[in-house]
């Protein structure tokens, strides 16, 4: 007689890759009472949930015990509403003002690696406004032609119905070897069968955003490195996963040379921190940081300052003393930080949603990166759960987006074929190769049997050569100025003061309230975009069903010319997250 089959359990072979004490994953914010170690005694953190208002202590006792160390934080000048940037205190012009007193936005650091996205994550399916209930059993094929990081992939998979029963195939491409390597490593961690889903989510989050890791996280990164070092002759890497989903990368050995060179490096954490601080805390960029912080709420200002110092994406009160290993995924083989100082994880996610996620885990609204931590973790958990549950196949590639359509037509990228994609997301490639080229290359790839199929694009540089926006102030009546200033959270009386932070905030916020519809239509005519669309039997959607036309717009609206946002929405979208009001989003669909 056969022995009874033991109940199956979720694979769990390794421990200790969470962000909390002893490598535990965090389901709620912990008490802020930390005993920092000396050279012989490990640090300890109270493991109770943080519930008190001030930095989230579990009790008055813990708050009192930790007061000596917490006092410097609680008394930080950044928490003072009267805080002023250094250029004001020193009575000088800020470094970002040149020539004609126009503010500039130059970035600083190595040539951009684009490892972090700067547009909030987009659900490219948005099934509620498209396929609806029909999509519950529908097979889908999605293409991310210039993926950037994984946030849009995660949001789109998370947009599948909870009881989805179809097959979903995703082509996930980018031309940048660093981006493809970065995504491959992060997805390998997130979908690994070695960890619980919750642990894997925190590991992936830290690999993606944190400058340093715990020893256990670093060991996991080394294991992923070993797997990626052995590319088979087929040039197909199968990523170890569990459940119904599968993921493979079509790469040549030379495609991963840059990433593997980074992972094989030997610099120590001191070198990494110095490389990070050389860019993100450069003295010559202090005025640029102060300009951003001057517009923030005091608690957010303190959170930004701490994140810039530590480089670890975590709740403010978390003990990060165990993060003692460099995250080699974010540094060159020589230990140079790979991102520009203008890059911020907050730019890649919807902060209104992040606040809700943080609140559900006991995080105060002021702990901006704590809110973001739990939001990203939640998105990653949902993605990994669906990947195990649903029939999903992901193919990572490293090609020029303009050659992929021909490769698909020639049958080189199965299971994809001509006219197969229900969504094609092209990011802002059109900024560099023009809208007509994107339409010519990609419209034949659209699945015209699906009336909801769409080609998506964004345009960030279409107004690049325009006059400075300070000209928008001319002719603006007092009532309009006061209305706009109130939404921006600015005292209009301070706008007229030379070099005041309020003046810069006001001038830089004015494009949000500018109707640029006619200029955009003129741009489309000038670039012959409309002609290209018509020649391929396509049309531009006047009513968007995937993403609003501009940041701050509502979806499904056709008559909006400027964002209708309140003060909180303006702050979350434009001030804190740094969304560009001039970025345009376009959706194309078949006309026949």
N, C-alpha and C positions, 0 to 999 in steps of 0.2 A: 504494500500500500504506500502510495506516494506521500511524502511528508507535506504538511500544509505550507503554502507559500507565505513567507513573512511579508507583512505590509511594507510597501515601498515608502521611502522617505526622500525628502529633498536632499540631493547630494550636499555633503558638508564635510570637507576633508581638512580644511585649514581654518584657523581662527586668528583674531587679533588685527584685522585690517580696518577696523572702525576708527572713528575720530575721538571717541571717548576714552576714559581711563582704562588702562590695560587692553587697549585695542577694541573695546566694546563699541558697537554701533549705538547711536543716540536716537531714542524715540521721543524724548522731551528734553527741554533745556535743563541742564544740571545746575545745582547750587553753585554760586560763584566763589565759595570758600575754598581757596587753594593754599596748600602749604608748599612753597617752592623749595626744591631740594638744594642741599649743598653738594659737595663732591662725593659724599658717601651715602647720603640718604635720598631715596627717590621721592619725587613730588607726589603729593596726594591731593585728591579733590573729593569733596563731599559728594556722594552719589545720589543724594535726594534731589527731587525735582525743585528747581528754583521757582518760587512763587511770590516773593516779596518784590515790591516795586523797584527798589534801588539795586540795579545790577542782578536781580533775580537770586536772592538768597532763599534758602528753605526755611530759615527761622531767624529770629532776632539774635539768638546765640551765635549762629554762624556769621551773621553780619558783624557782630561785635568782635568776634575772634579775628576776622579778616580786615578790620577797619584800618589798621596801620598801613597795609599794602593797598587797600582800595581807596584810601583818602586822596592819593595823588591823582587817581582817575576821576573821582567825584569832584575834585577841585580844579580839574583841567581848565585852562583858559578857553579851550574850544567850546566848552559848555556855556560860556558867558555870551548872552545875546549881544553884548556890545563888542564882541571880538572884531578886530579889524585886520586886514592884510598888512604884511610888512611894508608895502610901498606907502600906505597911508601913515603908519607909525613913523616912518623915516622921511615923510614929506618929499617924495620923489615920484617921477613917472615910472610906471611898471615896465618891466622888461619886454612885455608883449606889445607895447605901443611903439610904433615906428613912424618916422616921417611925418605924415599928415595927421597924427594922433588917432589913426584907425587901429582898433584892436586886431591882432592877428592870431591865427590858430595853427602854429607850426608844431609838428610832432618831433619827438626826440628819441634817439636810440638807433639800433641797427636797422638795416632795411627790413621793412615790415614782413613778418612771417605769417600774419593773419591766422593765428591759432585761436583767437577768441573773436566771435562774431560781434558786430556793433549795431545790429538791428534786432529788436525783440523777437524771440522764437515764433515761427509761423507754422500753423497747422495747414499744410497745403491741401489737405483733403476737405476740411470743413464740411463734413457730410450732412450736417443739419440743413445747410443752405444749398445743397447740391443734390446728391443721389437720394438722401433721406433714407427711408426704410428699405428701399430697394437695395441699398448698399450692404445690408446685413449679410447677404449671401453672394455678393458680387465679387468676381475676381478683379484685382487691381494691378496695374503696373505704374510705378512712379519713377521719375528720373530727376535726380538732383545733379544738374550739369556742372555746376561749380559750387560744391557743397559748403565750403568753409568748414566750420566745426559741426558737431553732431546735433545741435539744438533743434534745427528744423526737422531732421529725421526723427528725433525723439517725439516732437510735438505732433508730427503727422501720424506716426504709428499709434500714439496715444489717442488720436482722433478716430481710430477705427471703432465701430460699435462694440459694446461690451460682450455681445454674444456673436461676434463675427465668425462666419464659417467658410468664407471664401479663401482663395489663395492670393497672397500679396507678394509681388516681386518688385524689388527696388534696386535701381542702378544708382550708385552713390559715387560720384566722380569729382575729382579735383585735379588741376594741373600742377599744383604745388606739392613736391615730394614731402616737405615737412608737414603739410596739412594732412596728406593721406597717411603718412606714418603715425602722426599724432592720433588721428581718428581710429586707426587700426589698433593701436595700443589701448586707447580708452574703451573701445568696444570689446576688446578681448577681456579686459578687466570686468566690465559691466555684465557681460554675458557668460562669464566663466562658470563652469560647473563646480569649481573648487570652493565656492563661497555661498553662503545664504544670500538671497537677493538684497537684503538690507545692507549687509556688509559690502557686497559688490558695488552697490550704489555709492556708498561713502568712499570706497577706494577709487572708483572712476571719477567722482567729483574732485577728489584731491589731485589725482593725476592730471586732470584737465585744468585746474585753477590754482593749486597751491605750490609755492616755491620750494617748500620742504615737506618731507614725509616722515612718518614713523619708521623704525627699522623693519617692521613687518610689512608695511606698504612697499618699502624699497625692495625687500626680498621678493615680493610678488611681481614688481616691475622687472626684476632680473629674470624671473621665470618666463615672463612674456617675451623678454629679449631672446632667451634661448630658443623658444618656439619659432620666432620670426627669423632667426639666424639660419634656419634650415629650409630654404626655399627649394621645393622639388623641381625636377626638370620640366614638369608641366607648367611651371610658373603660376600655380594655383595654390594659395595657402588656405586651408580649411581651418577656421577658427574653432577651437573646442567650445562646445555649447551643450546645453541639455534641453530636452523638450522638443517641440515640433519645429521651431525655427532653425534656420541655418544661415551661416555667413561665410563668404569666401572673398579672398582678395586676389585679383589678377595682376600680379606685379613681377617685374624682373628683379634680379638681385641688386642691380644698380639703383632701382627705384627706392629702395629702403636703406641705401648706404648712409644717407645723412642722418636718419633716425637712429640706426644701429650704431653709428659713430658716436652719437650723443649718449646712448645708453651704455656704451662700453667705456666711457670716460672715467677718469679717476680723481678729479678734483674733489676737495672736501667741502663740507657745508659752509665753512668760513669763506671760502672762495666764492661759492654760489651766492651767499648773502651779500657779499661785497659787489658782485656783478649785478645783482638785483637792485641794490641801493644806488649804485652808480647811475642807473637809469631812472628808477621810480622815485628816488629821493635826491636827485641831483641838485646841488645848491643853485646852479644857474637856472633851474626851472621852478624855483620856489614861487615866483609870482604867478606862474601858470597854475600851480596847485592852489595857491591862495585865491585866485579868481574863482575856481570851481567851489572851494570851500566857503567862500563868502556868501554864496547863494544857498547854501545848505542850512537845514535846521540844525541847532546845536548838537543834538545827539548823533545825527548823521555825519556831522563834521568830525566828531570824535571817532566814530566808527571808520570813516574813510582814512583818517590819520593812522589809526591802529593797523588797518589792513595794509596800508602803504609801508608801514614799518615791519610788520611780521610776514606779509606775503602769504598767510595761511587763511583760506576761506573757511571761517568757522564762527560760531556764536561768540560774541564779545567776551563773555566770561569764561570760555573754555580754557582749561590748562593745556597749552600747546608745547610744554617743555619737552615732550617726547618726540616732537617733530625735529629730529636731529640729522636727517639725511637729505641731501639735495634731490629735488625732483628733476632728474636728468632729461625729462621730456620737455622742459621749458628753457633749457640752457644749451649753448653751443658746446662742442667737445672741450673747449678751453674754459668753460664756465662763464661765458658772457650771456646775459639775459637777452632773450630773443624777441621780446615784445616792446612796443613803443610805450612811452610814458602816458600817452593819451588813452591807452586801452584800459578797460574796466569791466569786470564780469557783470556789473549792473546793466551794461548796455545791451546784453544779449538776452535778457529775460524781462517779462512784464512785471513791474514792481507792484502793481495793484494786486496781481495774483500772488506774488511772493508774500505780501503782507498777510493775506488770508492763510497761506501755508504756515507762516511763522506763528500767527495767533493760535492756530490749531495745535501747535507744539509748545505753547507757553512762552513765546518770544515777544518781547516788547517791540512796538513799532519803531522805536528809536534805534534798535539793534539792526541796522540795515543789512549787514552781511550775515547776521544770524537768520533773518527772514529769508534771505536768498539761499543760504545753506539748506534749510529744510524744504524750500520750494524745489530746488534742483534735485535734491535727494528724492523727493516725492515723484518728480517727473521721471527720474531714472528708474525708480522702483516700478512704476506703472509700465514703462517701456519694457523692462526686462521680464516682467510678469506676462505681458502680452506676447513677447517673443517666445517664451516657453509654451504658451497656451495656443497661439495661433499658427497657421501655416504661412510663415513669412520667410522669404529668402532675400538676403542682402548681398549684392555684389559690389565690392569696392574696386575702383579702377583709377588709373593715373594717366589721363589723356587730355589733350587740348579739346575743349568742348566743341570746337568747330569741326573736328574730324570724327567724332563719335557717330553722327547720323550715317555717314558713309560706311563706317565699320558695321553698324547695325544692319544696314541695307545689304551688305555683303555677307551677312550671317556669321560675323565674327564674335558676337556677344550674346549667345543664347542664354536665357530664353527670350530675349528681346528681339523684336523684329519691326519692320516698318509699320507705321500706323498702329502702334500698340499701346502708347502711353496715355493714361487717364489724367495725369498731371505731369507737366514738365516745368521744373523750377530752374530758372537760368540766372538767378541772383542779379548782379549788376554788370554782367558781361557786356551788355549793350553800351555801357559807358566807353568801352574800348574797341568794340568791333562793329558798332552801329546796330540800330533796331532792324533795318532791312536784312542785314546778314543773319541775325538770329531768326527772323521769320523765314528766310530762304532755307536755312539749314534745318530748323526744328519743326516747322509746321507740318511737313510730311510725316513726322513721327507721331503726330497726335491721333488718338483713337477717335475717329469721327463717328463711330457707331455709338459712342457714349456722348449724349447731348450735353453732358456736364463737363466733358474733358476740357482742360484749359492749359494754356501756355502762360507762365508767370514770369514777370521781369520787374526789376527795380532800376531806377535811374538816380544816381547820387550826384552826378557831375554835370547835369544838363544846364545848370545856371552858373557854371564855373567862371565864366568870363564876364559876368554882370558887374554893375557898379556896386560899391559897398552899400550895405543896408542902412547905414546911418542916414542916407538920403530919404528913407521912409519917414523920418521925423518931420521933414519939411512939409508944411501944409496940413499936418494933423491937428485937428481942433482939440481944445483942452479937455473936453468931455471924453473924447475917444482915448486920449492919452491916459487920463485918470482911470478909465475902465480897463484898459490893457494893463496898466501898472498894478491895479488891484488883483487881477488874475495872476500876474507874475509874482505877487507878494512883495511889491516894491513901494516904498514911500516916494510918491512922485516929486516931493519937494527936494529929494536928494539927487534926482536925475540930472539936474543942471550943474551939479558940482563937478568940476574937472577931476578926472581920474577916480571918481567915487565908484565903488563896486556896483552901486545901484545904477549908475549910468551905463556901465558895460553890460550889466544884466538886461537892462531895458533895450538897448540897441540890439543886442544879440537875440533878444526874444521877439523883436518886431516882425521878422518874416513869418512867424506863426500866424499872425493876424493879417497877412497879405494874401489877397486873391491873385494867384498867379496862373489862373486858368487860360487866359488869352495868350500869355507868354508860352505856356506849355503847348498849346495848340499850334502856335507859330513854330515852335521847335519841332513838332512832329511833321509839319509841312516842309520845313527846311531840310530835314534829314530824309525826306521822302518815305517816311514810315507808313503813311496812309496808303501810298501807292503800292508798297510791298505787301501790306495786309490784304488789299483788294486782289492783287494778282495771285494770291494763294487761297482765295475763297475763305478768308478769315475776316474777323471783325473785332474791334476793340469793345470790350464790355463797358457800357455806360453805368451799369449797376453791378458793382463788385460783389462776388459771392465767396471769395477766399480771404481777402485782406483789404482793408480800407485804402483809398487812393492816396491818402497822406496820413502821417502820424496825427492822431487826435480826431480824425474823421470817424464816422460811424459806417459800418458795413451796410450794404443794401441801399444806401442813399445815392440819389442822382443829382440833387440840387445843392449840396453843400459846396461852398466856395472857400470858406475858412473854417478851421476847427471850432466846434462849440464845446469848449472845455471849461470846467470850473477851476478854482484855484488849486484844489488838491490834485486833480487830473493833470493840470499843467505842470505842477511840481514833480509828480511821479514820472511823467512822460518826458518832459523836456529838460527840467533842471537836474533831477537826480540821475535818470537813465541816459540823458544826453541825446535823445532822439533828434534827428535833423528834420526840421519842418519842411525843408525844400526837397527831400527825397520823395520821388514819385513812384508809385506802384502801379503796374499795368497788368490787366488780364485779357487774354485773347482767346477766342473760341471760333469754331468753324461756322461759317455763314450759311453753308448748305450741307 
